[in-house]
Amino acid sequence: MPLRGDELDTDRIMPARFLRAVSFDGLERHLFEDDRAADPGHAFNDPRYAGASILVVNANFGCGSSREHAPQGLVRAGIRAIVGESFSEIFQGNAAMLGLPCFVASHEAVERLQTLIETTPDVAIAADVTSGAITAGTMRIAATLPAALRDGFVSGQWNPTLMLLDRYDEVRAVADRLPYMNWVIG
């Protein structure tokens, strides 16, 4: 799905009034809600992109507040990768914790990819975490991920919560040795 525009901040991705929820369930329904209401032609309103799993954006996507709700909504909407010119560092980190890689490509490459998707909405797109290659039909563009994120995705160690749970006995043993973990307040 091509989504044009620089500086699409987290307040636009997920308006603040939807941050009151106890869980993230249903957030996907509110992605770009205000933008979609103001523009019936918004990409998230376009039925040609229903079921899209790769979002193609411009510069500084996800800037603004650090709300985790923005990448949560995107993941819950079925987005599995984002290709863009640049990302807010906090947004990129929050997305990575959800298994959502944010690939960085040149302005020209992103422009060509967005145009291809707009003219051929059913083009198959693949994003390779290991190499950074993005393919769309016969088009191939080079993209990058920060090395630590790339390595985490490749090794399966991108989710710190699952890593801690996988080694729960070790974590519990360390916690038991820390005196402040066993303090009773009262």
N, C-alpha and C positions, 0 to 999 in steps of 0.2 A: 504494500500500500504506500503510495507516495503521499507525503504530508509536507507541503512546502511552507517555508517561513523560518526565519532566524529567530532566536531568542524565545522559543516556545517554552514558557516556564511551567513549573509544577502547578501553579495556581490555575493555569489554563488547562493543563492536562487533567487535573483533578481539583475542581473548585472546592474551596475551604469548607463550604457548608456540608460536604460529605465526609468530613474527617471525624465526625462525632460517633461513628459506628464502633461497636465493641470488637467486631471482627472485620476482616477485609471482604467478606462474602458480598457479592453483588456490586462491588465497585466498578466492574467493567461497564455497567449500564450508565455510569456518569462520566466516562472519559470525554473530555472536551465538550461537556454538556452545554456550556454557554456559547462556545464557538459554533457548535452544531446548530443551536437554536437560531443564532444570528445568520448562519450561512447554510442554506439547504444543500449547497453543493460541496460541503465539507467532506473530505475523504472518508471520515467515519460514518457519513450518511450515505455514501455511494455504494449501491448494491453490487457493483462490479468488483468490489474489494472484500465482500463478505467472506469470511474464513481465511483472510490473509494472515500469514504467520511471520512475515518479515515487513517491518516498517522502515521506510527510507525517508530520512529527515535532513534538515539543513544544519546551520551552525548553532552551537551552544544550546542544544536540546536539553531540556530538563533543568535549566537554570532556575534561580529563585530559591525558595525554601527547600529544606532538606526532607520534605515529607516522603515517607516510604509509600504512601498511598498511590502515587503516580505510577511507579513501576509495578506495584501490585495490581492496579487496574489493567495495565497493559498485558501482564502475564495472564490474568484471569480472562482477558478478551481473546487469548490464543496467540498473542505475539510471542515468538520464540527467539527473535534476533532483531536488532536495530542496526541499520547502516546509516551513518551520518557524517557530516563534516567535522563536528566536534560535540562534546557532551560536557555538562557540568560534572565535575569530579564526584560530587556527592551523589548525584543521580546515577552515574555509572557504577559507583560502589554499591548503592542500594539495589540496582538492577542485577549486578553480579551475584549478590547474596541470594537472589531468587533464581539464578541459573539463566539469566537473560543477558547474553553478550551484546555489547555495544561496539560495533566495528567502526573505525574511522577511515574515511576515504577522502580523496581530494574533492574540492568543489566541483571541478569539471566531471569527475567520475560520478558523483552523486547526481548532478544535473542530467547526465546522460541516462542513468538508471531510472530516475524519476520520469523522464520523458518516455523511455521505453515502456514503463509500466502504464503510463497514461494512455499510450497508443495501443498497447497490447496487454490489457489487464490480466489475461490468463497465462502470461509468460511464467514458466517455472523458474524459481530463483533458489539458489543454494548458497549457503554461507559456511565456509570451512574454517572452524576455529583454529585448527593446527597451522594452516598455511595463510589464512587471511583472505583467501581467494573468494570472491563473490562472483557467481555465474548467473546469468539471466539469458536464457536462450543461447545465442552465439556470443553474447557479450561477456567479457571477463574483466573484472577490475580488481586491483590490489587494494586491500584494506589491512588495518592493523588493530590489534588489541594490546593494551599494556601487557608486558611480558608476564607479570605476576598473575594477572587475570587469565591470560591465555593458558599458562601452566596449570592454574587451578581448574579450569574447565577441562583441559586434556587429561589431567590426573584424576578428575572427579572430586577434587578437594576444594570446591568453590563454596561449599555450605558449611560454615563453622559449627552450626548447631548440630548437624548430622555427624560431623567429625567428633564433637564432644560426646554425643550419645553413643557413637560407635566404640568409644573408649571410656565409657561411663565408670567402670570400676577404677580405672586409673585416676580419673577426675575426682571421684569420691574419696580415694585414698589421700590425695593431696589436700582436699578440703578438710578431711578429718585431722590432718597434721597442723592446720592453721588455727591458732587459738581463737581468733576472732570469728571463725565460722561456727564455733560452738557456744558463743556467749548467749546467755539468756537475759533478756531485758524484761524487767517487770518489777 
